[in-house]
Structures are given as C-alpha cells and as structure tokens.
Amino acid sequence: MPNVIEALQPTLEGAAMRAVFALPQPLRRLIAGRPIQLDGQELALDAQLLLKLQKLTGQNGLAAATAEKARAGMAHATKITSGAPLPGVVVAERSIPTGDGALPARLYRPKDLTETSPLLVYYHGGGWVIGDLDSHDDLCRFLAKHAGIRVLSVDYRLAPEHQFPAALDDALAAYSYAVDNAAELGSAGDAIAVGGDSAGGNLAAAVAQQTTRSGGQKPVLQLLLYPAVDATQRRRSRELFSDGFLLTDHDMDWFLAQYSPDEAHRHDPRLSVLLADDLADLPTAYVVTCGFDPLRDEGEAYAKALSDAGVPVVARRFPDLIHGFTNIRPVGNRFEEALFEIVGTVRAALDLRKV
C-alpha cells in the first residue's frame, strides 16, 4: 500500500495545484499574497502563486544533497506540473551514435506536417546535472506543434558523472548527427537550428560558436531561453533574485561545482560563451530572459555582445516571469501566453531566412 500511495502522490499534488490555479483571480491573489515588485517589475500572479505553493511544501531551489536526489526532485516536479500529453504531435524514440556511446533522443513533429521542415536540435536545461527527455517533453511537443517544425530532443550526459566538456561533446555530436541525417529526419542539412533553456541554452550557444568557427554547417538559428553564458562573474541579477524565485544563487553554485569543479575551466569560452574572442558571423539569435531570474543580466549581456558583433538578434525580456517557466506551461495561463510568443518568433525567424 505505501508504494501505491507514493505512486499516486504526484498525481494528487498535481490535481490540487490545478484546482488552486482554476480559482477566481481574487482568491488566487489572496493565496499568493501581495504583489511582488522588484527592480521596477511586478511578478506575474501565476508565477507568484506557483512559488507560494512551492514554499508551502517546503521546497526551495533545485539543488540537493546529491545529484540523484536532485534528479528525483525534478522528476517528481515534472509529474506534478505535467498534464495530459499535448495532442497533435507524433513522437518517435531515437538513438544518436557517438564516440562515447549512444545518446537517447526523441523526434517530434506536428501530426499534419508531412513535408520537409526546419529541425530544431534541443538541449534540455537543468544545470548540466538534472533534467532529461521527460522533463522537457511538454515543451518540445509545444515547440513542434505551434512552430510547425520538427524537434530533436537530446539526452546528453550529465554531471558529476560526466563533467565539462562531456555535455558539450554530446551536444556537438547530436548536431552533427542531425546535419548528416537531415533527410531521414525530415529536414535538410541547411535548415537545422539549435536551442535550449538554461544550461541547454549554454550548450546551444556553444554549438553555434564551435560549428561557425570550424567552418562546418552552422545552425540557421540559435534559440537561447534564459541561458547560462558566464560562469566567471556574478552580475546584479544574481544578487537581486538570489533566493525565492525557483532557481537560486545556491543552485547555480552547486550546479557549477558538479559540472566544472576546476574553476580554471570556467574561463573556457566553450563554457562561458560570453568570453569568446570573436562572436562575428554567428547564426541569428533569439535570446529570451526573465525579469525575476538570477541569470537575467548575463543573458542580456550576451544578446548585446552578439548584436555588437553584427549578429542579428531578437532579445526579449519577460519582465514578470521566472527562470524555468517554459517547463510549467500546463499550470498557468501566463506561462503558455509567453510560450506562444516564443514559438511565433521562432516560426517567423525560420520563415525569414528564406527571404
């Protein structure tokens, strides 16, 4: 019986969360508390309510005593926030061969998409330590369906078992696989984009840099959702939003200690992509940041550096949202609204490359 109760717990917690989010706005505001305003921004009610419910359960941040416990925590959270699988998307399991072993992957396409299309190679977030294909399944379904593209989600190796640059090596191998097998994946070698959130955004940016500098087929677009781009410097947003907004300052220190325990490696531009000597000629970038996010300022610094180097950039701050909001779309309307804007921009960027 205890095993049954334990298995049902995430489902029951998810049902309770959805019931709270379905309440009338005045009741949701009463539960969430007074509006939170910081740095000239006001936190979205949906985000504040989520954080309040998280606090009531005793949770704070993503780090844990061990990587295994942190991964279990994210898996539990995914079960709570995930709804029924988004319909209208065909999903196929894949395996990407690399010199270090096969990488699990998933290929998503809209059900009504039968012709060739751009392909987005997607790297999940999670501080290079947590996250997997399941944690980002809803997001990849949403991107495929509403951007009208194929998405290849990659389950790269995680730290601390596999430290820097293992995740990047896998990310590069996955991108090369997509280019080399584009026709079989339903795309073309010159229509491959890269994207990711948080640590995955870091990997996508690094792949864009490495492939451009190597003279190979560079991506047509880099989608960087609240990316980690500089492991060497603490910016103002790390202080302003250090605690209480899902991703904490402690989380970032813990993640980096797992992925790059040798602090000398943190100056490597393959990890701190903002430190690259040359950003010219990189693919068009869409950089998304959140107002209440410790990583906000470094993401915006990277967008500016790209623009200063002549790279076409769309930089969008969602001033009322928190780090990780793309993973909790099924919970609150505000998260889904922002995601619709993101996929609209991605679709436009991919369409404009043909002009």
Solvent accessible surface area in square Angstrom, and as a share of the most:
residue,aa,sasa,rsa
1,M,162,0.72
2,P,104,0.65
3,N,121,0.62
4,V,83,0.48
5,I,104,0.53
6,E,121,0.54
7,A,75,0.58
8,L,88,0.44
9,Q,80,0.36
10,P,8,0.05
11,T,89,0.51
12,L,112,0.56
13,E,54,0.24
14,G,3,0.03
15,A,60,0.46
16,A,58,0.45
17,M,28,0.12
18,R,76,0.28
19,A,61,0.47
20,V,31,0.18
21,F,23,0.10
22,A,83,0.65
23,L,60,0.30
24,P,81,0.51
25,Q,93,0.41
26,P,91,0.57
27,L,81,0.40
28,R,44,0.16
29,R,51,0.19
30,L,139,0.69
31,I,57,0.29
32,A,7,0.06
33,G,27,0.26
34,R,210,0.77
35,P,64,0.40
36,I,63,0.32
37,Q,127,0.57
38,L,59,0.29
39,D,51,0.26
40,G,89,0.86
41,Q,15,0.07
42,E,78,0.35
43,L,2,0.01
44,A,12,0.09
45,L,25,0.12
46,D,13,0.07
47,A,0,0.00
48,Q,8,0.03
49,L,0,0.00
50,L,13,0.06
51,L,17,0.08
52,K,67,0.28
53,L,27,0.14
54,Q,31,0.14
55,K,150,0.64
56,L,121,0.60
57,T,89,0.52
58,G,69,0.66
59,Q,85,0.38
60,N,98,0.50
61,G,16,0.16
62,L,51,0.25
63,A,25,0.20
64,A,34,0.27
65,A,89,0.69
66,T,57,0.33
67,A,6,0.05
68,E,107,0.48
69,K,127,0.54
70,A,4,0.03
71,R,60,0.22
72,A,62,0.48
73,G,41,0.39
74,M,38,0.17
75,A,47,0.37
76,H,54,0.24
77,A,44,0.34
78,T,27,0.16
79,K,131,0.55
80,I,15,0.08
81,T,13,0.08
82,S,45,0.29
83,G,36,0.35
84,A,90,0.70
85,P,93,0.59
86,L,23,0.11
87,P,93,0.58
88,G,35,0.33
89,V,18,0.11
90,V,58,0.33
91,V,48,0.27
92,A,41,0.32
93,E,120,0.54
94,R,62,0.23
95,S,67,0.43
96,I,0,0.00
97,P,97,0.61
98,T,30,0.17
99,G,89,0.86
100,D,95,0.49
101,G,39,0.38
102,A,69,0.53
103,L,6,0.03
104,P,69,0.43
105,A,0,0.00
106,R,37,0.14
107,L,16,0.08
108,Y,0,0.00
109,R,71,0.26
110,P,6,0.04
111,K,140,0.59
112,D,126,0.65
113,L,18,0.09
114,T,115,0.67
115,E,110,0.49
116,T,98,0.57
117,S,12,0.08
118,P,19,0.12
119,L,1,0.00
120,L,1,0.01
121,V,0,0.00
122,Y,0,0.00
123,Y,0,0.00
124,H,0,0.00
125,G,2,0.02
126,G,10,0.09
127,G,5,0.05
128,W,5,0.02
129,V,0,0.00
130,I,1,0.00
131,G,7,0.07
132,D,54,0.28
133,L,12,0.06
134,D,80,0.42
135,S,13,0.08
136,H,2,0.01
137,D,26,0.14
138,D,25,0.13
139,L,1,0.01
140,C,0,0.00
141,R,36,0.13
142,F,1,0.01
143,L,0,0.00
144,A,0,0.00
145,K,67,0.28
146,H,52,0.23
147,A,2,0.01
148,G,21,0.20
149,I,4,0.02
150,R,17,0.06
151,V,0,0.00
152,L,0,0.00
153,S,0,0.00
154,V,0,0.00
155,D,33,0.17
156,Y,4,0.01
157,R,52,0.19
158,L,29,0.15
159,A,0,0.00
160,P,47,0.29
161,E,94,0.42
162,H,73,0.33
163,Q,76,0.34
164,F,18,0.07
165,P,41,0.26
166,A,12,0.09
167,A,0,0.00
168,L,3,0.02
169,D,63,0.33
170,D,1,0.01
171,A,0,0.00
172,L,45,0.23
173,A,29,0.22
174,A,0,0.00
175,Y,5,0.02
176,S,56,0.36
177,Y,33,0.12
178,A,0,0.00
179,V,32,0.18
180,D,113,0.59
181,N,52,0.26
182,A,6,0.04
183,A,91,0.71
184,E,106,0.47
185,L,3,0.01
186,G,14,0.13
187,S,6,0.04
188,A,45,0.35
189,G,25,0.24
190,D,87,0.45
191,A,6,0.05
192,I,2,0.01
193,A,1,0.00
194,V,0,0.00
195,G,0,0.00
196,G,0,0.00
197,D,5,0.02
198,S,10,0.06
199,A,2,0.01
200,G,0,0.00
201,G,0,0.00
202,N,2,0.01
203,L,1,0.01
204,A,0,0.00
205,A,0,0.00
206,A,1,0.01
207,V,0,0.00
208,A,0,0.00
209,Q,9,0.04
210,Q,59,0.26
211,T,16,0.09
212,T,20,0.12
213,R,107,0.39
214,S,89,0.58
215,G,68,0.66
216,G,46,0.45
217,Q,81,0.36
218,K,73,0.31
219,P,2,0.01
220,V,35,0.20
221,L,3,0.02
222,Q,0,0.00
223,L,0,0.00
224,L,0,0.00
225,L,0,0.00
226,Y,2,0.01
227,P,0,0.00
228,A,7,0.06
229,V,0,0.00
230,D,9,0.05
231,A,21,0.16
232,T,50,0.29
233,Q,95,0.42
234,R,112,0.41
235,R,43,0.16
236,R,136,0.50
237,S,0,0.00
238,R,13,0.05
239,E,100,0.45
240,L,51,0.25
241,F,0,0.00
242,S,37,0.24
243,D,85,0.44
244,G,38,0.36
245,F,20,0.08
246,L,30,0.15
247,L,3,0.01
248,T,6,0.03
249,D,25,0.13
250,H,120,0.53
251,D,1,0.01
252,M,10,0.05
253,D,70,0.36
254,W,33,0.12
255,F,3,0.01
256,L,10,0.05
257,A,46,0.36
258,Q,33,0.15
259,Y,2,0.01
260,S,1,0.01
261,P,69,0.43
262,D,69,0.36
263,E,119,0.53
264,A,73,0.57
265,H,82,0.36
266,R,39,0.14
267,H,117,0.52
268,D,32,0.17
269,P,57,0.36
270,R,85,0.31
271,L,3,0.01
272,S,0,0.00
273,V,0,0.00
274,L,29,0.14
275,L,70,0.35
276,A,20,0.15
277,D,154,0.80
278,D,71,0.37
279,L,16,0.08
280,A,34,0.26
281,D,101,0.52
282,L,6,0.03
283,P,6,0.04
284,T,45,0.26
285,A,0,0.00
286,Y,3,0.01
287,V,1,0.01
288,V,0,0.00
289,T,3,0.01
290,C,0,0.00
291,G,0,0.00
292,F,0,0.00
293,D,0,0.00
294,P,1,0.01
295,L,1,0.01
296,R,6,0.02
297,D,29,0.15
298,E,6,0.03
299,G,0,0.00
300,E,50,0.22
301,A,32,0.25
302,Y,0,0.00
303,A,5,0.04
304,K,131,0.56
305,A,26,0.21
306,L,0,0.00
307,S,62,0.40
308,D,103,0.54
309,A,37,0.29
310,G,61,0.59
311,V,6,0.04
312,P,84,0.53
313,V,38,0.22
314,V,71,0.41
315,A,66,0.51
316,R,75,0.27
317,R,87,0.32
318,F,0,0.00
319,P,58,0.37
320,D,27,0.14
321,L,0,0.00
322,I,0,0.00
323,H,8,0.04
324,G,12,0.12
325,F,0,0.00
326,T,0,0.00
327,N,35,0.18
328,I,16,0.08
329,R,24,0.09
330,P,36,0.22
331,V,12,0.07
332,G,5,0.04
333,N,119,0.61
334,R,55,0.20
335,F,0,0.00
336,E,53,0.24
337,E,100,0.45
338,A,0,0.00
339,L,0,0.00
340,F,91,0.38
341,E,70,0.31
342,I,0,0.00
343,V,3,0.02
344,G,40,0.38
345,T,34,0.20
346,V,1,0.01
347,R,116,0.42
348,A,49,0.38
349,A,25,0.20
350,L,5,0.03
351,D,74,0.39
352,L,116,0.58
353,R,94,0.34
354,K,138,0.58
355,V,156,0.90
